[in-house]
Amino acid sequence: MTKLSLGPFQGITDAPFRNVFKQHFGGIDKYYTPFFTGIQKDHAKNLQTEEIDPSCNDVETLTPQILSTDAEEILRFATQCKQLGYKAINLNMGCPFPRVANKKRGSGLLPYPEKVNEIFGRVFESIDVDFSVKCRLGYFNPDEIFPMIEVFNRYPLSELIIHPRIGKQLYKGEADLEKFKEIMPLIKAPLVYNGDIVSVESFVRINKSLNCDTSTGSVDEFMLGRGLLANPFLAEEIKGIEAQGDKKTRLHAYAIALYENRLRHAGGSPKVLGRMKELWSYMMNSFDDPQNIWRKIKKINALKDYKNAVEEIFREMDIVI
Ligand SMILES: Cc1cc2nc3c(=O)[nH]c(=O)nc-3n(C[C@H](O)[C@H](O)[C@H](O)COP(=O)(O)O)c2cc1C
């Protein structure tokens, strides 16, 4: 059975998003938090927020993610996540942004297999939750993945999620399916594919391509990203879950519920607008005139104007999903 997860998006897939999404749409089996950093103490402040609080999250289906190259920090994070009831943590080795990668963090760690070996050696001495990795093929070069796989294979990773681009590419070009297929048979950990699944058609194409020759391994777990932010019905559609009710009505209810939920949790902070705009920069693609949607969303400057703009969009515009 195909399993689907939702990739983490810093600034978008926060706890209110995950909870509202789950109430409105089906098809996603697993979630990941956007990455945490700066776990300097045993009772870290940023692990005392609703983002990870078990009363606001489902510890069975959510995996907290950390961006770090410090084994002690990773272990501190693991211990605190375990105390909160989580069963697994995930290490971000995929973030491509220069501010992160230039410090040999995120995908910037991929050219340094020996450094990763040192970190994992220490982490696996004492970690007592599942430990998974999300990475790219490399930072400068997609062949960086080969020595890194040798390191990954020395440790009992609970899963390895690979987005087959390199860090330097950011999100340009296409996910490299051929390279992903080449590395599939080399990887011991349960493998998850992530990248460019934007429609049922692209899912079918990628799934067929990866699973056409089972003698070289198979993949039955896929992480969705921008495709699901644009079309929140995507996981239901991929799984063939029968559509419930009118799509436009459901999308409208979701856009309002998420806004209201975020507003409640942020105590009315205008920061909520920024987060909603970021989501709309993807969701606009579900409408027949995305640029027009974006013009309407971009010009909202005050919280009081958000709902009116959304009402207008759903009254006047057609969806294409
Ligand atoms: C704005 C933005 C924020 C992201 N934040 C994270 C993050 O916190 N952790 C992570 O592992 N990946 C992060 N990603 C990467 C996505 O989870 C995903 O791997 C990427 O978009 C590729 O999948 P897709 O082609 O299906 O979108 C982010 C991507 C974007 C565009």
The ligand as a Gaussian input file, in Angstrom:
#p B3LYP/6-31G(d) Opt

LIG

0 1
 C        9.648000      27.607000       1.617000
 C       10.137000      26.199000       1.844000
 C       10.412000      25.768000       3.138000
 C       10.881000      24.455000       3.368000
 N       11.170000      24.060000       4.648000
 C       11.679000      22.812000       4.855000
 C       12.027000      22.355000       6.175000
 O       11.843000      23.039000       7.194000
 N       12.532000      21.098000       6.280000
 C       12.717000      20.263000       5.193000
 O       13.178000      19.131000       5.338000
 N       12.366000      20.662000       3.962000
 C       11.856000      21.901000       3.762000
 N       11.492000      22.277000       2.496000
 C       11.570000      21.293000       1.394000
 C       10.234000      20.551000       1.181000
 O        9.849000      19.828000       2.337000
 C       10.342000      19.548000       0.007000
 O       11.385000      18.647000       0.276000
 C       10.635000      20.255000      -1.328000
 O        9.686000      21.264000      -1.575000
 C       10.651000      19.248000      -2.490000
 O        9.433000      18.565000      -2.618000
 P        8.330000      19.016000      -3.732000
 O        9.020000      19.047000      -5.069000
 O        7.264000      17.956000      -3.650000
 O        7.862000      20.377000      -3.329000
 C       11.046000      23.576000       2.255000
 C       10.760000      24.017000       0.970000
 C       10.329000      25.315000       0.735000
 C       10.052000      25.750000      -0.677000

